[in-house]
């Protein structure tokens, strides 16, 4: 169960019920719990699905990681490749 004060704040500011607000808070927290490795693999697969090539993918993912709420460390293209391919 997420922080009740946060749930109430979300409910009050959005007009959602407490149960709906709790689900929203849980979804946001789950998104931010994703490890860097899982994020890199997920984004690589997603971008590859739409035809992007590795140099473009790794540049995009590196830029996205720098902008995350809880910023990941700067990772080189080599480090990103190792996360994806082992």
C-alpha positions as CSV (number, residue, x, y, z in Angstrom):
1,X,0.0,0.0,0.0
2,X,1.5,3.4,-1.0
3,X,1.8,6.3,1.4
4,X,-1.8,7.2,2.5
5,X,-0.9,10.9,2.5
6,X,0.3,10.7,-1.1
7,X,-2.8,8.8,-2.1
8,X,-5.1,11.4,-0.5
9,X,-3.2,14.2,-2.2
10,X,-3.5,12.6,-5.6
11,X,-7.2,11.9,-5.0
12,X,-7.9,15.4,-3.9
13,X,-6.0,17.0,-6.8
14,X,-7.5,14.8,-9.5
15,X,-11.0,14.0,-8.4
16,X,-10.1,10.3,-8.4
17,X,-11.4,8.0,-5.7
18,X,-8.9,6.8,-3.1
19,X,-8.8,3.4,-4.7
20,X,-8.1,4.8,-8.2
21,X,-5.5,7.2,-6.8
22,X,-3.8,4.3,-5.0
23,X,-3.6,2.4,-8.3
24,X,-2.1,5.5,-10.0
25,X,0.5,5.9,-7.3
26,X,1.3,2.2,-7.4
27,X,1.8,2.4,-11.2
28,X,4.1,5.4,-10.9
29,X,6.1,3.8,-8.2
30,X,6.4,0.6,-10.2
31,X,7.7,2.6,-13.2
32,X,10.4,4.2,-11.1
33,X,11.4,0.9,-9.5
34,X,12.5,-0.5,-12.8
35,X,16.2,-1.2,-12.8
36,X,18.5,0.6,-15.2
37,X,19.3,-2.8,-16.9
38,X,15.6,-3.6,-17.3
39,X,14.9,-0.1,-18.7
40,X,17.7,-0.4,-21.2
41,X,16.6,-3.8,-22.4
42,X,13.0,-2.8,-22.7
43,X,13.7,0.5,-24.6
44,X,16.2,-1.3,-26.9
45,X,13.7,-3.9,-27.8
46,X,11.0,-1.2,-28.3
47,X,13.1,1.0,-30.5
48,X,14.4,-1.9,-32.5
49,X,10.9,-3.0,-33.2
50,X,10.3,0.3,-35.0
51,X,13.4,-0.1,-37.1
52,X,15.9,2.0,-35.2
53,X,19.5,0.8,-35.5
54,X,21.9,0.3,-32.6
55,X,23.9,3.5,-32.8
56,X,20.6,5.6,-32.8
57,X,19.1,3.4,-30.1
58,X,22.1,3.6,-27.7
59,X,22.2,7.4,-28.2
60,X,18.5,7.7,-27.5
61,X,18.6,5.4,-24.4
62,X,21.6,7.3,-23.0
63,X,19.8,10.6,-23.3
64,X,16.6,9.2,-21.8
65,X,18.6,7.8,-18.8
66,X,20.1,11.3,-18.1
67,X,16.5,12.7,-17.9
68,X,14.9,10.2,-15.6
69,X,13.6,11.4,-12.3
70,X,16.2,9.3,-10.4
71,X,19.0,9.7,-12.9
72,X,21.0,6.7,-13.8
73,X,24.8,6.9,-14.1
74,X,26.2,7.9,-17.4
75,X,26.6,4.7,-19.4
76,X,28.8,4.4,-22.5
77,X,27.6,2.7,-25.6
78,X,29.7,-0.3,-24.7
79,X,28.1,-0.5,-21.3
80,X,24.6,-0.3,-22.8
81,X,25.6,-3.0,-25.3
82,X,26.7,-5.3,-22.5
83,X,23.4,-4.8,-20.7
84,X,21.5,-5.8,-23.8
85,X,23.7,-8.6,-25.2
86,X,25.5,-9.8,-22.0
